[in-house]
């Protein structure tokens, strides 16, 4: 087993450096880095933030003007015979967005870029809401019906907007599936390891990595995941409808309690975040570019705006107008980054362990231990420290598990662009479960395949480079759909609104 892990790590040893190069390009070139101000912005940041600013201006800051309307759409109870409700789509997309990165990603960004990185997360999320709106509207415009479900997303609108060529849709489907498969081992690993931590907290004794307990937990995770994923999207939404609110509310309550117990630290939080947005404390070193890149990169990787990876659930919704789901997807970015990531930032910054006597030791910890240490600092010597740690670990476990389910299910939706046969879709599900099981085996064996998991970073940036140009190809359609939605004159949305034939929407208007 050790030889297999070593071989896989060796094969993917180039992934981390390649991913870093693409995310940092061209700031990793001296001539570009020497350019004042501009030299701090990588191509990825320019694409994502620049697109967010452009779409915000062109759509009249839809993330503000349509925010209330989006909330009302989600609050409206809608019975759907085909597809899923807009609210269910929101929870399904949140299951994917709100993952372990909301804890370890934010902690890592602050530990490298300082508290100011949180400010750039907020800014990237604000403009990212407009990007999420555009890609979700496109997902709705080009969605297709499959039995009692709707399928769509990046592979579907990408194919239609790039000449309706079959190979383009297949390529984008494969790109997403590979990205999801490379993320799955980490999510499965995190689920099982967090269950082990919770068990240690309850029993007071640490379990050995190869104990039968982990085999049993791993088997249960895979069996339950199989039951859910083979039940299809509608069955999955019944689970995410319950899990997402629970994990979000529990996490919110934890942080609010910690904030109330440490009210005297709140002024430091705001001064550190806003004061550190352009200059770092001596402990962190680095430059303004480090703060900026950490905040934007981690913020956008958390809410996934601009990657096209959340467009599959947006297409699955039974919306009355494409822009309805655009509003809801924008709110999803708000929940993920402005709410959940900020909660993590509250804990890490208010604790500011880097300023204490053990600051150097804290800096050497891994991301999750850094966060746990921050929680310990805020609870002090109070007796409920173990209880709070248990709840935090419980949230982390749910974050990872909903991501696991989301990646398998979204891969299934994307795979429909290649083939809609039941055997092919079941094969995608089995492969996803098999790869997740591999991640669990890594946990049991005590290995962390960092090089393999770095593939998720590479997958993120590759999808960004493909998705953003496609969004510009379809931007005019989104603008026309938005204008029609803003009129709210009671006329149905059809292909005539955007000037092209849309089979689903045209047929719906005839009924």
Secondary structure, 3 states (H helix, E strand, C coil): CHHHHHHHHHHCHHHHHHHHHHHHCCCCCHHHHCCCCHHHCCHHHHHHHHHHHHHHHHCCCHHHHCHHHHHHHHHCCCCCCCCECHHHHHHHHHHHHCCHHHCHHHHHHHHHHCCHHHHHHHHHHHHHHHHHHHHHHHHHHCCEEECCEEECCHHHHHHHHCCCCHHHHHHHHHHHHHHHHHHHHHHHHHHHHHHHHHHHHHHCCCCCCCCHHHHHHHHHHHHHHHHHHCCHHHHHHHHHHHHHHHHHHHHHHHHHHHHHHCHHHHHHHHHHHHHCCCCCCCCCCCCHHHHHHHHHHHHHHHHCCCCCCCHHHHHHECCCCHHHHHHHHHHHHHHHHHHHHHHHHHHHHHHCHHHCCCHHHHHHCCHHHHHHHHHHHHHCCCCCHHHHHHHHHHHHHHHHHHHHHHHHHHHHHHHCCCCCCHHHHHHHHHHHHHHHHHHHHHHHHCCCCHHHHHHHHHHHHHHHHHHHHHHHHHHHHHHHHHHHHHHCCCCCCCHHHHCCCCHHHHHHHHC
